[in-house]
């Protein structure tokens, strides 16, 4: 926090105009609304989960790669979350890049970094793809959790059996102050209930 405050003061001293603009961009970004609109390119242990579910063939016992990965305690999980950012303010919202953490039921699923400038005009929205790469062994080592995840995924492909779950997305923006990139103090936390239908 002290480093952030120092950077803000320095930015203000050296570039008042630039500081004010960046501060407004960051402030508007914090007031934006966030929604996970869809998830695609979902792979577990190298297998495309969406195709398995679509073919009504989602059964861990039919995935030898998963069994081997489980024995190694290294179950690779890859996916892309499409994050919709809506700016309800009267000011443009913008950040230079951001760090993120994805949590499911309070357990961290993945963390990473989106190295691109995100800008949302006043009253507008944009979609930002967030790529996830993680080892999910710790989460799947709990048999109850595995069953819940399977039921959630199957619900996306069965009429009348839509499942819902809570996902937490934590975002730490980085803003440019007088030519220096400074991390936002703390995280912007987004708790969202998502439907199994987003898988399709």
Wavefront OBJ file of the C-alpha trace (Angstrom):
o trace
v 0.000 0.000 0.000
v 2.853 2.431 0.862
v 4.501 1.815 -2.513
v 1.195 2.434 -4.267
v 0.600 5.693 -2.359
v 4.187 6.825 -3.042
v 3.728 6.134 -6.745
v 0.474 8.069 -6.767
v 2.107 11.060 -5.083
v 5.088 10.896 -7.442
v 2.786 10.693 -10.413
v 0.827 13.656 -9.144
v 3.967 15.744 -8.710
v 5.440 14.929 -12.107
v 2.321 14.664 -14.201
v -0.834 16.002 -12.614
v -2.866 15.796 -15.807
v -1.769 12.252 -16.585
v -2.372 11.162 -13.000
v -5.892 12.541 -12.925
v -6.750 10.783 -16.173
v -5.362 7.429 -15.024
v -7.064 7.771 -11.637
v -10.429 8.336 -13.332
v -9.873 5.365 -15.648
v -9.068 3.102 -12.690
v -11.935 4.422 -10.590
v -14.424 3.781 -13.393
v -12.966 0.290 -13.894
v -13.627 -0.555 -10.251
v -17.280 0.448 -10.702
v -17.760 -1.770 -13.748
v -20.033 -4.809 -13.695
v -18.541 -8.200 -14.474
v -20.109 -11.360 -15.851
v -18.678 -14.694 -16.979
v -20.677 -15.150 -20.184
v -19.223 -18.436 -21.393
v -16.411 -20.940 -21.052
v -14.809 -22.780 -23.933
v -11.711 -24.751 -24.923
v -12.061 -26.756 -21.710
v -9.491 -29.531 -21.391
v -8.828 -31.877 -18.477
v -5.788 -34.146 -18.761
v -5.669 -33.323 -22.466
v -9.279 -34.295 -23.183
v -11.850 -31.835 -24.543
v -14.523 -31.898 -21.830
v -17.156 -30.089 -23.892
v -17.039 -32.747 -26.633
v -17.242 -35.565 -24.100
v -20.353 -34.049 -22.545
v -21.933 -33.261 -25.919
v -21.482 -36.910 -26.904
v -23.032 -37.927 -23.565
v -19.835 -39.775 -22.816
v -18.518 -37.909 -19.791
v -17.264 -40.683 -17.555
v -13.972 -40.485 -15.713
v -13.592 -44.258 -15.910
v -13.366 -43.900 -19.698
v -10.457 -41.458 -19.404
v -7.198 -43.401 -18.870
v -5.228 -40.170 -19.296
v -7.093 -38.756 -16.312
v -6.277 -41.827 -14.185
v -2.574 -41.531 -15.011
v -2.596 -37.802 -14.298
v -4.320 -38.479 -10.972
v -1.639 -40.987 -9.978
v 1.027 -38.387 -10.817
v -0.922 -35.813 -8.783
v -0.734 -33.526 -11.801
v -4.088 -33.032 -13.528
v -3.707 -30.264 -16.136
v -6.766 -28.079 -16.615
v -7.066 -25.576 -19.446
v -10.004 -23.343 -20.264
v -10.960 -19.915 -21.496
v -13.436 -17.801 -19.587
v -15.059 -15.003 -21.534
v -15.412 -12.116 -19.115
v -17.908 -9.396 -19.996
v -17.124 -5.983 -18.541
v -19.920 -3.410 -18.540
v -19.136 0.214 -17.737
v -22.230 1.908 -16.254
v -20.397 5.135 -15.418
v -20.130 8.359 -17.390
v -16.361 8.011 -17.666
v -14.139 5.736 -19.713
v -12.766 2.786 -17.749
v -9.334 1.444 -18.468
v -6.356 -0.479 -17.131
v -3.066 -1.488 -18.709
v -3.062 -5.132 -17.587
v -4.333 -7.206 -14.699
v -3.542 -10.154 -12.474
v -6.371 -12.551 -11.688
v -7.298 -15.407 -9.377
v -10.168 -17.848 -9.954
v -11.712 -19.571 -6.938
v -14.373 -22.296 -6.765
v -16.012 -22.951 -3.383
v -13.270 -20.893 -1.753
v -10.487 -22.994 -3.265
v -8.132 -21.348 -5.739
v -8.492 -23.029 -9.106
v -6.042 -20.912 -11.050
v -4.220 -17.611 -11.218
v -2.610 -15.750 -14.026
v -1.989 -12.525 -15.844
v -3.699 -10.756 -18.750
v -1.078 -8.594 -20.425
v -3.250 -6.335 -22.551
v -4.805 -2.944 -22.207
v -8.519 -3.077 -21.446
v -10.619 -0.022 -22.217
v -14.404 0.329 -21.906
v -16.116 3.526 -23.012
v -18.805 5.100 -20.843
v -22.037 3.109 -21.072
v -20.367 0.444 -23.227
v -19.137 -3.123 -22.702
v -16.406 -5.446 -23.907
v -15.482 -9.130 -23.739
v -12.060 -10.084 -22.373
v -10.877 -13.700 -22.782
v -9.154 -15.049 -19.683
v -7.018 -18.157 -20.260
v -6.743 -20.582 -17.364
v -3.955 -23.118 -16.911
v -3.825 -25.041 -13.660
v -3.106 -28.292 -11.886
v -6.448 -29.220 -10.296
v -5.311 -32.316 -8.403
v -5.887 -30.742 -4.985
v -9.464 -29.839 -5.885
v -10.262 -33.208 -7.442
v -8.637 -35.195 -4.643
v -11.894 -34.649 -2.761
v -14.352 -37.275 -4.071
v -17.381 -35.162 -3.146
v -16.015 -32.233 -5.139
v -15.460 -34.471 -8.191
v -19.082 -35.627 -8.058
v -20.360 -32.052 -7.784
v -18.252 -30.945 -10.762
v -19.456 -33.865 -12.890
v -23.100 -33.139 -12.053
v -22.548 -29.467 -12.883
v -21.014 -30.269 -16.284
v -23.640 -32.846 -17.208
v -26.341 -30.316 -16.377
v -25.219 -28.231 -19.333
v -26.245 -30.937 -21.772
v -29.464 -32.304 -20.267
v -32.804 -30.572 -20.705
v -34.361 -29.451 -17.461
v -31.301 -30.264 -15.340
v -29.447 -26.953 -15.426
v -26.934 -26.709 -12.587
v -25.595 -23.583 -10.969
v -22.443 -22.905 -9.009
v -20.543 -20.019 -7.492
v -17.270 -18.805 -8.915
v -15.118 -16.022 -7.504
v -12.903 -13.926 -9.747
v -10.362 -11.626 -8.116
v -8.793 -8.929 -10.296
v -5.777 -6.755 -9.481
v -5.492 -4.023 -12.141
v -2.284 -2.259 -13.100
v -2.404 1.386 -14.116
v 0.136 3.646 -15.788
v 1.173 6.610 -13.649
v 3.712 8.987 -15.142
v 5.129 6.201 -17.282
v 5.317 3.663 -14.432
v 3.055 0.639 -14.033
v 1.599 0.490 -10.528
v -0.499 -2.345 -9.094
v -3.891 -1.529 -7.632
v -3.896 -2.103 -3.829
v -5.794 -5.322 -3.129
v -8.183 -7.127 -5.454
v -11.509 -6.252 -7.022
v -13.618 -9.289 -6.060
v -16.366 -10.568 -8.330
v -18.652 -13.296 -6.945
v -20.849 -14.761 -9.671
v -23.317 -17.604 -9.857
v -22.757 -19.364 -13.171
v -24.955 -21.832 -15.010
v -23.816 -25.122 -16.522
v -25.322 -23.829 -19.767
v -22.281 -21.550 -20.274
v -20.341 -24.663 -21.301
v -22.356 -24.859 -24.527
l 1 2 3 4 5 6 7 8 9 10 11 12 13 14 15 16 17 18 19 20 21 22 23 24 25 26 27 28 29 30 31 32 33 34 35 36 37 38 39 40 41 42 43 44 45 46 47 48 49 50 51 52 53 54 55 56 57 58 59 60 61 62 63 64 65 66 67 68 69 70 71 72 73 74 75 76 77 78 79 80 81 82 83 84 85 86 87 88 89 90 91 92 93 94 95 96 97 98 99 100 101 102 103 104 105 106 107 108 109 110 111 112 113 114 115 116 117 118 119 120 121 122 123 124 125 126 127 128 129 130 131 132 133 134 135 136 137 138 139 140 141 142 143 144 145 146 147 148 149 150 151 152 153 154 155 156 157 158 159 160 161 162 163 164 165 166 167 168 169 170 171 172 173 174 175 176 177 178 179 180 181 182 183 184 185 186 187 188 189 190 191 192 193 194 195 196 197 198 199 200
